Amino acid sequence: MTIKENLNNIQSQLPEHVTLVAVSKTKPISDLMEAYDAGQRIFGENKIQEMADKHTEMPKDIEWHMIGHVQRNKVKYMAEFVTLIHGIDSFKLLNEINKQASKHDRTIDCLLQLKIAKEDSKFGMSSKDVQELLISEAFKNLQNIKITGLMGMATFTDDTNQVKQEFERLKTTFDDLKSLESKNCELQIISMGMSGDYKLAIDCGSTMIRVGSSIFGTRNYSN
Ligand SMILES: *Cc1c(COP(=O)(O)O)cnc(C)c1O
């Protein structure tokens, strides 16, 4: 199957309210261009430098999503062009994004990453952390960021039931937080689901899926 066939296959099965982020980390520009030529305009990367390089080389009507763990000192390299940052896990990070966004006179949309997996390797905030952040005065003073939803990664396991429970927890938390909406928090996006679990994620309420290997094939980290 080609990249184009994979993309068309996935797109044709998606409900209209679900957005596909094509996760292109580690993949060469030629692969991304194949997806672009097939109509894909939203790409997800997990390293800021790699995303910035690809942004420079590729057509300018692409939306770039940062889906990885963000280092504060690198925010400046994407502040000018990034469309959505999925993995916010602290006020400090949000504050830095706000600062860099204001230098470019723009507002950057962000998702708070909720820790739903049991694995320690997966980062993210607790639902209590999220609530405290959203009601704080310091947060309300940030004028160059907007929280537009939540993101989560389920545990890497064959236990579908566990994955389902984790997705459901993200959806429930999202619904509970609706009452905390404010000028810079409008909750619309639930980013959950990857190649192995996106169908289940959609059944559990996902509105944005992040799919890599089912589009581009398996990743080779050794080169
Ligand atoms: C790599 C990655 C994905 C895509 O994973 P696949 O299993 O290849 O679809 C999705 N989300 C995040 C945060 C990732 O780092």
The ligand as an SDF file (V2000), in Angstrom:
LIG
                    3D

 15 15  0  0  0  0  0  0  0  0999 V2000
    4.3770    8.8370   17.4140 C   0  0  0  0  0  0  0  0  0  0  0  0
    3.1400    9.3730   18.0270 C   0  0  0  0  0  0  0  0  0  0  0  0
    1.8660    9.0870   17.4930 C   0  0  0  0  0  0  0  0  0  0  0  0
    1.6450    8.1800   16.2990 C   0  0  0  0  0  0  0  0  0  0  0  0
    1.9240    6.8600   16.6080 O   0  0  0  0  0  0  0  0  0  0  0  0
    1.5670    5.6520   15.5770 P   0  0  0  0  0  0  0  0  0  0  0  0
    1.4220    4.4840   16.4670 O   0  0  0  0  0  0  0  0  0  0  0  0
    2.7090    5.5530   14.6410 O   0  0  0  0  0  0  0  0  0  0  0  0
    0.3100    6.0050   14.8880 O   0  0  0  0  0  0  0  0  0  0  0  0
    0.7670    9.6700   18.0950 C   0  0  0  0  0  0  0  0  0  0  0  0
    0.8880   10.4800   19.1590 N   0  0  0  0  0  0  0  0  0  0  0  0
    2.0890   10.7810   19.7070 C   0  0  0  0  0  0  0  0  0  0  0  0
    2.1450   11.6930   20.8750 C   0  0  0  0  0  0  0  0  0  0  0  0
    3.2460   10.2360   19.1740 C   0  0  0  0  0  0  0  0  0  0  0  0
    4.4270   10.5400   19.7210 O   0  0  0  0  0  0  0  0  0  0  0  0
  1  2  1  0
  2  3  1  0
  2 14  2  0
  3  4  1  0
  3 10  2  0
  4  5  1  0
  5  6  1  0
  6  7  2  0
  6  8  1  0
  6  9  1  0
 10 11  1  0
 11 12  2  0
 12 13  1  0
 12 14  1  0
 14 15  1  0
M  END
$$$$
